[in-house]
Amino acid sequence: MAATTTDTLPRRMWLGGIEPMKASYGKLMMWFFLISDTFTFSALLISYGLVRFSFPAYAGTASDFTFSDLYWPIPEKVYEAVPFLHGVELPLIFVGIMTFILIFSSVTMVLAVEAGHRMDQNSVEKYMLWTILGGFTFLGCQAWEWAHFIHGTEGGSVIREIVDGQWVERTIYGANLVENQYGPPAFADFFFFITGFHGTHVLSGVLLNVLIYYRTATGFYDRRGHYEMVEKVGLYWHFVDLVWVFVFTFFYLV
Amino acid sequence: MAEIHATPQEVASRHDDLPTDGGAAQRRQIWKVFIILSVLTALEFLIAFTMAHGTLKVAIFVGMTIVKAFYIVGEFMHLKHEVKSLIWAILIPTILVAWLLLALMWEGGAILQSR
């Protein structure tokens, strides 16, 4: 019989028919997609490193720091505002809160995966909702951070530039892709591109989480017999958290 | 097809690794990792405001970030418990990324010197 003949063939590890990495096709492809995504984020962060070191660092003490487009700014002087606390100087507090929100949503995600292993539909639903809530909160925080960065401080900064062969001084407020009150325009460009690209990932992660929640709540995975989709989307969500850990260090701390 | 129309045997085989304590140990481990990540982030804040800026401070931040990445990838993404070939398939490319990062930061310093 055909079935018995195939069974007598030697089953070699990498010749098909078995999973040598002991992970399903979908999970492996998610891992390799995440590796390719790592390259994209690395490209952004590495070019940030290159451009940051091609500008002079601020030499004086932190208390005397003023914004200038001649040197790279100190991040804790740029990101020091917190919603509802206008005019209070709280360096990096808000971005710290954002980091905790994302780490916490990663924890609820992994708890959802764990509940999926036990086929516990109610717990998966509960933890997915917490994860979605964390994702939306993070996006809201980022929207506020962007709005604040774009509007700038009350005083703005004075820049000197050549217009028609004359040196002129002009006060600019906030930042966009061509001018930046906080430092060199490249600093704002990298801020928008890196946090923007990460924010896009968070947004698509939230949408995937909503889909997973919907399919869990309607009993789709229960009927299918396993919750592996929660695991795959979980991998993506942890990756988004991981990228933020790196952005937090390289953009806000260093 | 097998994914959608899983036979009862296939379904049962997927739950072979289900721990006998109903996953209680795994949940404890998850919360432990959460506490480690939180403490590391809090420490980063402390260092950001107490240490003078310099190479040492940057090195400490990078080291702590790698520790955090190890816990997120190893425990949350479960890579630590996968087979060796999968672990290396993920790790080797990222080592090349770290090399490129160092090389281009060096290059950035050279651009500053020649400006």
Interface residues (C-beta under 8 A of the other chain):
Chain A: P20 M21 K22 A23 S24 G26 L28 W31 F32 I35 T38 F39 S42 L45 I46 S47 G49 L50 V51 R52 F53 S54 F55 P56 A62 I74 E76 P91 L92 G96 T99 F100 I103 F104 S106 V107 M109 V110 L111 E114 A115 H117 R118 M119 R224 G225 H226 G234 L235 H238 F239 D241 L242 V245 F246 T249 L253 V254
Chain B: E3 I4 A6 E10 V11 R14 H15 L18 G22 G23 Q26 R27 I30 W31 V33 F34 L37 S38 T41 E44 F45 A48 F49 H53 V58 F61 V62 M64 T65 K68 A69 I72 V73 E75 F76 M77 E82 V83 S85 L86 A89 I90 P93 T94 V97 L100 L101 L104 M105 W106 E107 G108 G109 I111 L112 R115
